[in-house]
Amino acid sequence: MVDPQQIFCCEHAQIRQESKLYKDPYREYHSALYRSFLAFSERRRRAWALMKLIREVDSRPTVSDAASFSPSAIPQQVLTPEALEDNPITPDTPYVLHLITRHDFGPVISHRYFACPSNLEDDWEEATLAQWFVNGESFKLRACKWDFKCPVDSMFYRLVLRPNLALRPMQPTASDS
């Protein structure tokens, strides 16, 4: 069994209030996706807390671990067939959620990608960076974004909802007729 990895640093991460409203024809569906991902992250947090309780070990990454992050410490990934197996990002995936983690105003700590499930009550599947680079081209557009801030750990999270452009209907233009 793979240990569940937390999405956010702790339960204190909270959404920053955005007052800027814009016209979004998919607003209700995007809100449902957002709520689904937050429910998934809460399930992950509880599973992680249970594993911690069972093992009686605190394996949560600390802020000092995040501050010591250096780009030179990143292992070089090779696009091998093994690294691309079981890719959750398929041509039928409607949305991918891109999670960017930073330590306040410092460098980016991580980029994580989660494929939207067909049933919003299911878990979101995480894709590796190699899997994203292979199948993420059709998810370039940013549909929505939500910002989270954890005042306790001074962490900042940006959730970017990226739609699959191949599944979006094309609107006819005046030159098409």
C-alpha positions in Angstrom: 0.0 0.0 0.0 1.3 3.4 -0.9 1.3 6.0 1.9 -1.2 8.8 1.2 0.6 12.1 0.7 -1.1 15.2 1.9 -2.2 17.9 -0.6 -1.8 20.9 1.7 0.6 21.3 4.6 -2.0 21.2 7.3 -5.7 21.8 8.0 -5.1 25.6 8.4 -4.8 26.3 4.7 -7.7 28.5 3.7 -8.9 30.1 0.6 -8.1 33.8 0.0 -11.2 35.8 -0.8 -11.4 36.9 -4.3 -13.9 39.6 -5.1 -13.3 39.8 -8.8 -16.2 38.1 -10.6 -16.1 37.3 -14.3 -18.4 35.7 -16.8 -17.8 32.0 -16.7 -20.5 29.8 -18.4 -19.1 26.8 -16.6 -19.0 28.4 -13.1 -21.3 25.9 -11.4 -19.4 22.9 -12.8 -16.0 24.4 -11.9 -17.3 25.0 -8.4 -18.3 21.4 -8.2 -14.9 20.3 -9.4 -13.3 22.6 -6.8 -15.4 21.2 -4.0 -14.7 17.6 -5.2 -10.9 18.3 -5.0 -11.2 19.8 -1.6 -13.1 16.8 -0.3 -10.4 14.6 -1.8 -7.6 16.6 -0.1 -9.4 16.3 3.2 -9.7 12.5 2.7 -6.0 12.4 2.0 -5.2 14.5 5.1 -7.2 12.2 7.3 -5.6 9.1 5.8 -2.2 10.7 6.3 -3.0 11.5 9.9 -4.2 7.9 10.5 -1.0 6.5 9.0 1.0 8.9 11.2 -0.9 7.7 14.3 -0.4 4.0 13.4 3.3 4.5 12.9 3.7 7.1 15.6 6.1 9.0 13.4 5.8 12.6 12.2 6.8 12.4 8.6 5.2 15.7 7.6 7.6 17.9 5.6 8.6 21.0 7.6 9.0 24.5 6.4 12.8 24.2 6.9 12.7 21.3 4.4 10.9 23.4 1.9 13.2 26.4 2.4 16.3 24.2 1.7 14.9 23.2 -1.7 17.3 23.8 -4.5 16.7 23.3 -8.2 20.1 21.5 -8.5 18.8 18.8 -6.1 16.1 17.7 -8.6 16.9 14.3 -10.0 17.0 14.2 -13.8 13.9 12.3 -15.0 14.1 10.2 -18.1 11.0 9.5 -20.2 11.1 5.8 -19.9 8.2 3.5 -20.7 8.1 2.6 -17.0 7.7 6.3 -16.0 4.8 6.7 -18.4 2.8 3.6 -17.4 -0.7 4.1 -15.9 -0.9 7.7 -17.0 -4.2 9.1 -15.5 -4.2 11.9 -18.1 -5.9 10.5 -21.2 -7.5 12.1 -24.2 -10.9 11.5 -22.4 -9.9 13.4 -19.3 -12.0 16.6 -19.1 -9.9 18.6 -16.7 -6.6 18.5 -14.9 -6.0 20.4 -11.7 -2.5 21.9 -11.5 -1.3 22.6 -7.9 1.6 25.0 -7.4 3.2 25.1 -3.9 5.4 28.0 -2.7 6.8 29.1 0.5 5.3 32.6 0.8 7.2 34.8 -1.7 10.0 32.3 -2.2 10.7 29.9 -5.0 8.2 27.3 -6.2 8.5 24.1 -4.2 6.4 21.8 -6.4 4.1 21.4 -9.3 1.6 18.6 -9.0 -1.1 17.5 -11.5 -4.3 15.7 -10.7 -6.7 14.2 -13.3 -10.4 14.8 -12.8 -12.4 11.7 -12.1 -15.5 10.9 -14.1 -17.5 10.7 -10.8 -16.7 13.7 -8.6 -17.1 11.6 -5.5 -14.1 9.5 -6.5 -10.4 10.3 -5.7 -8.4 12.5 -8.1 -5.5 10.6 -9.6 -2.1 12.3 -9.4 0.1 12.3 -12.5 3.9 12.5 -12.4 5.8 15.3 -14.1 6.8 12.9 -16.9 3.2 11.9 -17.5 2.2 15.6 -17.6 4.8 16.4 -20.2 3.7 13.6 -22.4 -0.1 14.2 -22.3 -0.5 17.7 -20.9 -0.3 19.7 -24.2 -4.1 19.8 -24.7 -4.5 21.3 -21.2 -2.7 24.6 -21.8 -5.6 26.9 -21.1 -6.4 28.1 -17.6 -10.1 28.0 -16.9 -10.2 28.9 -13.2 -7.8 29.5 -10.3 -8.1 29.5 -6.6 -5.4 30.7 -4.1 -4.9 29.2 -0.7 -2.7 30.5 2.1 -1.6 28.7 5.3 -0.8 31.4 7.9 0.7 28.8 10.3 3.3 27.3 7.9 3.6 30.4 5.6 2.7 28.3 2.6 0.9 29.5 -0.6 -1.0 27.2 -2.9 -2.5 28.0 -6.3 -4.9 25.6 -7.8 -5.3 26.0 -11.6 -8.1 24.2 -13.4 -7.1 23.3 -16.9 -9.7 22.0 -19.4 -9.0 19.6 -22.2 -9.1 21.8 -25.3 -9.7 18.7 -27.5 -13.0 18.1 -25.7 -14.2 21.7 -25.9 -16.7 22.5 -28.7 -15.3 24.9 -31.3 -17.4 28.1 -31.8 -18.0 29.0 -35.4 -16.6 32.4 -36.4 -17.8 34.8 -39.1 -15.0 33.6 -41.5 -16.2 29.9 -41.2 -19.5 30.5 -42.9 
